[in-house]
Amino acid sequence: MKAVHFGAGNIGRGFIGKVLSDANVAVTFADVDAPLVDQLSHDQSYKVKVVGTECQVDTVTHVTAVNSASQDVIEQIIHTDLVTTAVGPNVLDIIAKTIATGLTHRFEAGNNRPLNIIACENMVRGTSHLKTQVYQHLNAIYHDQADELVGFVDSAVDRIVPPSEAANDPLEVTVESFSEWIVDQQQFKGDIPAIEGMETTENLMAFVERKLFTLNTGHIITAYLGALKGHETIRDAIEDGEIRAQVKAAMEESGEVLIRRYGFDRQLHQAYIEKILGRFANPYLRDEIDRVGRQPIRKLGANDRLIKPLLGTLEYGTANAHLLKGIAAAFKYVNDDDPQAIELQQSLRDKGLRATLAHYTGLTADSEEVRQIQTLYRVL
């Protein structure tokens, strides 16, 4: 089995690329980083440092790479069995045209085997979004053929992959031992590939929101509260007892939404929260506050990790005081190297908190929640 994976960065190599390779899938990475592509093509292997209670180094082999802006990637799509991505939500729209071109050539070459495409992004229904973009670039004469032969499979992914510290080896990547890749089994075309490390479900949204409301919510609140207290890493922040208590309480508030919405077992979900807190404190991971906290505007969106669980608490009439504090902390985040953080702070200066909050989150400016966030913002 062959796969084309868009995105040869740390997440692509350390997570999805490794899972596929470990399952004996021949992986071709596609990326625009020419030196990275050249080295992957030359070495056809790389090291992954897997850290948990212990630390081990695995070697991923039988991989290669092509430039995603070249004709080479089109040739790969013609003959591949699977396309995956780990490029970030903003880049999906860019690669959609490449995928559409690849599908066109695939159909013209007479390849009528099923092809499944899975976007492995921190994004709700990211593959469904990618599909709409691909179809915009795909000639309408091929839409019926694509409907029949191409599965756009949504997924939920969970693995912490911080920047690598291996200065002598640009291909080496560090990942935590925990990983979760869950896919919607109802969206595949043809047989579902048997890939160890890829789980199937008929209820993907339950797992998408479990991860979003727990790992992502806890991660971002840890980052923003940690930044306020001058911590440099997620581990430093979560080992601060005051921050840990606040983060745990926020995850319990978002967890109450999940329990009511999906019927999750309360004790099992509490154990899941504790596991995530333990992952944040992993002594082998140096996960910088600014890596997690960057792009605050995206993370304050109505369907993202802060506002969506808050809306759930409003839907079910449940507690949300710690989520509100986390949202207030987001507006205190300052990072002169991050365009979104700069834009957010400029909006606060120009328009004030209420108007800025309403603009970026979709919350009503005169709502009780915005009033509470404003009060918390003033005292943080």
PEMO-V262978 format. One record per residue. N is the residue number from 1. RES is the residue in three letters. PSI is psi in degrees with one decimal (* if undefined). Layout:
N;RES;PSI / N;RES;PSI
This chain:
1;MET;140.7 / 2;LYS;145.7 / 3;ALA;143.5 / 4;VAL;123.7 / 5;HIS;115.8 / 6;PHE;122.1 / 7;GLY;99.0 / 8;ALA;21.9 / 9;GLY;-167.8 / 10;ASN;-42.9 / 11;ILE;-42.0 / 12;GLY;-46.0 / 13;ARG;-42.3 / 14;GLY;-21.1 / 15;PHE;-83.4 / 16;ILE;-44.7 / 17;GLY;-40.3 / 18;LYS;-44.2 / 19;VAL;-45.2 / 20;LEU;-46.7 / 21;SER;-40.9 / 22;ASP;-24.4 / 23;ALA;16.7 / 24;ASN;28.9 / 25;VAL;132.7 / 26;ALA;113.2 / 27;VAL;128.4 / 28;THR;113.8 / 29;PHE;143.9 / 30;ALA;123.5 / 31;ASP;159.2 / 32;VAL;-7.3 / 33;ASP;98.4 / 34;ALA;-48.2 / 35;PRO;-38.0 / 36;LEU;-44.2 / 37;VAL;-44.1 / 38;ASP;-43.1 / 39;GLN;-41.2 / 40;LEU;-40.7 / 41;SER;-37.1 / 42;HIS;-49.5 / 43;ASP;-36.7 / 44;GLN;27.8 / 45;SER;163.8 / 46;TYR;162.6 / 47;LYS;142.4 / 48;VAL;118.5 / 49;LYS;113.0 / 50;VAL;119.3 / 51;VAL;131.5 / 52;GLY;-125.5 / 53;THR;-24.4 / 54;GLU;174.6 / 55;CYS;127.2 / 56;GLN;156.1 / 57;VAL;119.1 / 58;ASP;152.6 / 59;THR;122.5 / 60;VAL;127.6 / 61;THR;173.3 / 62;HIS;44.2 / 63;VAL;159.4 / 64;THR;-175.4 / 65;ALA;151.7 / 66;VAL;159.3 / 67;ASN;127.0 / 68;SER;-6.9 / 69;ALA;6.7 / 70;SER;170.8 / 71;GLN;-21.2 / 72;ASP;-38.3 / 73;VAL;-31.5 / 74;ILE;-42.9 / 75;GLU;-38.2 / 76;GLN;-41.4 / 77;ILE;-33.2 / 78;ILE;-37.6 / 79;HIS;-3.0 / 80;THR;166.1 / 81;ASP;-18.2 / 82;LEU;141.8 / 83;VAL;127.6 / 84;THR;162.5 / 85;THR;149.0 / 86;ALA;71.5 / 87;VAL;-10.3 / 88;GLY;143.3 / 89;PRO;-35.8 / 90;ASN;-22.3 / 91;VAL;-14.3 / 92;LEU;-43.1 / 93;ASP;-30.7 / 94;ILE;-43.6 / 95;ILE;-11.0 / 96;ALA;-38.9 / 97;LYS;-39.5 / 98;THR;-44.1 / 99;ILE;-41.5 / 100;ALA;-41.7 / 101;THR;-41.6 / 102;GLY;-40.6 / 103;LEU;-40.2 / 104;THR;-49.2 / 105;HIS;-35.3 / 106;ARG;-46.6 / 107;PHE;-41.2 / 108;GLU;-28.2 / 109;ALA;-3.6 / 110;GLY;18.1 / 111;ASN;105.6 / 112;ASN;19.3 / 113;ARG;148.2 / 114;PRO;145.5 / 115;LEU;130.7 / 116;ASN;137.9 / 117;ILE;126.6 / 118;ILE;114.5 / 119;ALA;119.7 / 120;CYS;74.2 / 121;GLU;161.0 / 122;ASN;73.4 / 123;MET;132.8 / 124;VAL;125.2 / 125;ARG;46.5 / 126;GLY;-35.3 / 127;THR;-35.3 / 128;SER;-38.4 / 129;HIS;-44.6 / 130;LEU;-39.5 / 131;LYS;-45.3 / 132;THR;-37.7 / 133;GLN;-40.9 / 134;VAL;-44.3 / 135;TYR;-26.4 / 136;GLN;-30.4 / 137;HIS;-10.9 / 138;LEU;126.0 / 139;ASN;136.5 / 140;ALA;-23.7 / 141;ILE;-15.7 / 142;TYR;-1.1 / 143;HIS;-41.9 / 144;ASP;-39.2 / 145;GLN;-40.7 / 146;ALA;-40.1 / 147;ASP;-35.6 / 148;GLU;-37.3 / 149;LEU;-18.8 / 150;VAL;118.0 / 151;GLY;125.3 / 152;PHE;103.7 / 153;VAL;115.7 / 154;ASP;152.5 / 155;SER;163.7 / 156;ALA;129.5 / 157;VAL;145.1 / 158;ASP;107.3 / 159;ARG;131.2 / 160;ILE;123.2 / 161;VAL;90.7 / 162;PRO;168.5 / 163;PRO;141.8 / 164;SER;146.4 / 165;GLU;10.5 / 166;ALA;85.3 / 167;ALA;-28.6 / 168;ASN;-11.0 / 169;ASP;98.0 / 170;PRO;-15.1 / 171;LEU;-20.9 / 172;GLU;141.2 / 173;VAL;147.6 / 174;THR;134.4 / 175;VAL;156.4 / 176;GLU;159.9 / 177;SER;-30.5 / 178;PHE;136.3 / 179;SER;149.8 / 180;GLU;123.8 / 181;TRP;107.4 / 182;ILE;132.4 / 183;VAL;154.4 / 184;ASP;105.7 / 185;GLN;-16.7 / 186;GLN;-9.5 / 187;GLN;-2.0 / 188;PHE;151.2 / 189;LYS;135.9 / 190;GLY;-160.6 / 191;ASP;141.9 / 192;ILE;123.4 / 193;PRO;139.5 / 194;ALA;96.1 / 195;ILE;112.7 / 196;GLU;129.5 / 197;GLY;-9.3 / 198;MET;115.4 / 199;GLU;146.1 / 200;THR;152.0 / 201;THR;156.0 / 202;GLU;-4.9 / 203;ASN;65.2 / 204;LEU;-40.0 / 205;MET;-30.6 / 206;ALA;-40.9 / 207;PHE;-34.0 / 208;VAL;-48.5 / 209;GLU;-30.5 / 210;ARG;-45.8 / 211;LYS;-45.0 / 212;LEU;-45.3 / 213;PHE;-13.4 / 214;THR;-71.1 / 215;LEU;-54.1 / 216;ASN;-42.5 / 217;THR;-48.2 / 218;GLY;-40.1 / 219;HIS;-48.4 / 220;ILE;-37.1 / 221;ILE;-37.3 / 222;THR;-43.5 / 223;ALA;-48.8 / 224;TYR;-38.1 / 225;LEU;-36.2 / 226;GLY;-41.0 / 227;ALA;-39.6 / 228;LEU;-29.9 / 229;LYS;7.8 / 230;GLY;14.7 / 231;HIS;150.9 / 232;GLU;-28.9 / 233;THR;161.3 / 234;ILE;-40.5 / 235;ARG;-44.9 / 236;ASP;-43.2 / 237;ALA;-45.0 / 238;ILE;-19.5 / 239;GLU;-4.3 / 240;ASP;113.7 / 241;GLY;-38.1 / 242;GLU;-43.6 / 243;ILE;-44.0 / 244;ARG;-43.5 / 245;ALA;-41.2 / 246;GLN;-44.3 / 247;VAL;-45.0 / 248;LYS;-43.4 / 249;ALA;-38.4 / 250;ALA;-41.6 / 251;MET;-30.8 / 252;GLU;-35.4 / 253;GLU;-46.0 / 254;SER;-32.4 / 255;GLY;-33.1 / 256;GLU;-35.0 / 257;VAL;-45.8 / 258;LEU;-42.3 / 259;ILE;-42.3 / 260;ARG;-35.0 / 261;ARG;-40.6 / 262;TYR;-2.3 / 263;GLY;25.3 / 264;PHE;144.3 / 265;ASP;128.9 / 266;ARG;-45.3 / 267;GLN;-40.0 / 268;LEU;-37.3 / 269;HIS;-35.5 / 270;GLN;-39.3 / 271;ALA;-36.2 / 272;TYR;-41.9 / 273;ILE;-45.6 / 274;GLU;-37.7 / 275;LYS;-41.3 / 276;ILE;-41.5 / 277;LEU;-39.1 / 278;GLY;-37.1 / 279;ARG;-39.0 / 280;PHE;-30.2 / 281;ALA;8.6 / 282;ASN;118.0 / 283;PRO;-17.1 / 284;TYR;-9.1 / 285;LEU;122.8 / 286;ARG;92.3 / 287;ASP;107.9 / 288;GLU;141.5 / 289;ILE;-43.8 / 290;ASP;-22.5 / 291;ARG;-42.0 / 292;VAL;-37.4 / 293;GLY;-13.5 / 294;ARG;160.9 / 295;GLN;55.0 / 296;PRO;-27.9 / 297;ILE;-46.0 / 298;ARG;-40.0 / 299;LYS;-10.5 / 300;LEU;6.6 / 301;GLY;157.8 / 302;ALA;-25.5 / 303;ASN;17.5 / 304;ASP;-166.4 / 305;ARG;-13.7 / 306;LEU;-49.8 / 307;ILE;-37.1 / 308;LYS;-46.1 / 309;PRO;-34.0 / 310;LEU;-45.4 / 311;LEU;-33.8 / 312;GLY;-39.7 / 313;THR;-33.4 / 314;LEU;-37.6 / 315;GLU;-41.5 / 316;TYR;-1.7 / 317;GLY;38.9 / 318;THR;170.2 / 319;ALA;147.2 / 320;ASN;16.2 / 321;ALA;-37.9 / 322;HIS;-31.9 / 323;LEU;-41.2 / 324;LEU;-39.7 / 325;LYS;-38.5 / 326;GLY;-38.6 / 327;ILE;-43.1 / 328;ALA;-40.6 / 329;ALA;-30.7 / 330;ALA;-34.8 / 331;PHE;-7.6 / 332;LYS;-4.5 / 333;TYR;125.3 / 334;VAL;126.3 / 335;ASN;104.6 / 336;ASP;-6.7 / 337;ASP;2.4 / 338;ASP;114.1 / 339;PRO;-37.9 / 340;GLN;-38.8 / 341;ALA;-39.7 / 342;ILE;-46.1 / 343;GLU;-41.9 / 344;LEU;-44.6 / 345;GLN;-34.8 / 346;GLN;-40.3 / 347;SER;-39.1 / 348;LEU;-40.1 / 349;ARG;-38.6 / 350;ASP;-38.3 / 351;LYS;-14.2 / 352;GLY;169.6 / 353;LEU;-48.5 / 354;ARG;-47.3 / 355;ALA;-39.4 / 356;THR;-45.2 / 357;LEU;-46.0 / 358;ALA;-39.7 / 359;HIS;-44.5 / 360;TYR;-22.7 / 361;THR;-21.0 / 362;GLY;-3.4 / 363;LEU;150.0 / 364;THR;131.3 / 365;ALA;-31.6 / 366;ASP;17.8 / 367;SER;160.6 / 368;GLU;-36.0 / 369;GLU;-42.8 / 370;VAL;-37.9 / 371;ARG;-42.8 / 372;GLN;-40.1 / 373;ILE;-40.7 / 374;GLN;-42.1 / 375;THR;-44.6 / 376;LEU;-39.0 / 377;TYR;-38.6 / 378;ARG;-28.2 / 379;VAL;-8.7 / 380;LEU;*
